Amino acid sequence: MRSARGDWLLLLEPGARPLAGWVDAIVDHVSINKNPARFLGSRNHRRPFFKRFARRAAPLEQGYLVSKRQASATVRTGMALADMAGRSGVRKLVAEIVPAWAVKAMRAESVD
């Protein structure tokens, strides 16, 4: 955590892909807000209706943008960064993200 050079941290699942406009959405958010934020889930890459209720989303599925100060205050020794993202009270960024599971599924289809 201390080695991060910026004032804000963007945590993503490995393989997740923010869609167009994500940089502008982050710049807008950090210039106005101090609260953590998440991306909107991609409208084109959603789990089937009933599966959305059957399983809980991974903490970093929609990313997590948090100030370094808030992250330092929250994180504890031995704590995974994904555990920090499980907090409530986050804002939604005006940009979408394709979750890692959807990227993995698209790669599997293209190989077949």
C-alpha positions in Angstrom: 0.0 0.0 0.0 2.8 2.4 0.9 4.5 1.8 -2.5 1.6 3.2 -4.5 2.6 6.5 -5.9 -0.8 8.1 -6.5 -3.4 9.5 -4.1 -6.1 7.0 -5.3 -6.0 3.3 -5.9 -8.0 1.4 -8.6 -8.4 -2.3 -7.7 -9.6 -4.6 -10.4 -10.0 -8.4 -10.8 -7.3 -9.8 -13.0 -8.8 -10.0 -16.5 -11.5 -7.3 -16.0 -11.7 -4.7 -18.7 -13.0 -1.1 -18.2 -14.9 0.1 -21.2 -14.6 3.4 -23.1 -14.7 6.6 -21.0 -13.4 5.0 -17.8 -10.5 7.5 -17.5 -12.8 10.5 -17.7 -15.2 8.9 -15.2 -12.3 8.5 -12.7 -11.0 12.0 -13.2 -14.5 13.4 -12.7 -15.0 11.4 -9.6 -11.7 12.1 -7.9 -12.0 15.8 -8.6 -15.3 16.1 -6.8 -15.7 13.2 -4.4 -13.8 11.7 -1.6 -15.9 8.5 -1.3 -15.0 5.2 -2.9 -16.6 4.2 -6.2 -17.3 1.2 -8.4 -17.9 0.9 -12.2 -21.3 0.1 -13.5 -21.6 -3.6 -14.7 -21.6 -3.9 -18.4 -25.1 -4.1 -19.8 -23.8 -6.5 -22.5 -22.1 -8.9 -20.1 -24.5 -9.9 -17.4 -25.1 -13.2 -15.7 -28.4 -14.9 -16.4 -31.3 -13.5 -14.3 -31.5 -16.3 -11.7 -27.8 -16.7 -11.3 -27.6 -13.1 -10.2 -29.6 -14.0 -7.2 -28.0 -17.4 -6.5 -24.5 -16.2 -6.0 -22.9 -13.1 -4.5 -20.6 -11.1 -6.8 -16.9 -11.1 -6.1 -15.8 -8.0 -4.2 -13.7 -6.6 -7.1 -16.1 -7.7 -9.9 -17.0 -4.1 -10.6 -13.7 -2.7 -9.6 -13.0 -0.5 -6.6 -11.7 3.1 -6.6 -10.6 4.3 -3.2 -8.4 7.1 -1.9 -5.0 5.9 -0.6 -5.8 7.6 2.8 -9.1 5.6 3.2 -7.4 2.4 2.1 -4.6 2.9 4.6 -7.1 3.5 7.4 -9.1 0.3 6.4 -6.4 -2.2 5.6 -5.0 -4.5 8.3 -2.0 -6.8 8.4 -2.7 -10.0 6.4 -5.9 -8.5 4.9 -6.6 -9.1 1.2 -7.3 -6.0 -0.8 -10.5 -7.6 -2.0 -11.7 -7.6 1.6 -11.4 -3.9 1.7 -13.8 -3.6 -1.4 -16.6 -5.3 0.4 -17.7 -2.1 2.1 -21.0 -0.4 1.4 -21.6 3.2 0.7 -19.8 3.5 -2.6 -20.8 5.6 -5.6 -21.2 4.4 -9.1 -18.9 5.7 -11.8 -20.4 6.7 -15.1 -18.4 4.0 -17.0 -18.9 0.3 -17.4 -16.6 -2.7 -16.8 -16.6 -6.1 -18.4 -16.0 -8.5 -15.4 -13.2 -11.0 -15.5 -15.6 -14.0 -15.8 -17.1 -12.6 -19.0 -13.7 -12.0 -20.5 -12.7 -15.5 -19.7 -15.9 -16.9 -21.3 -15.3 -14.8 -24.4 -11.7 -16.1 -24.7 -13.0 -19.7 -24.3 -15.5 -19.2 -27.1 -12.9 -17.8 -29.5 -10.6 -20.8 -28.9 -13.4 -23.3 -29.8 
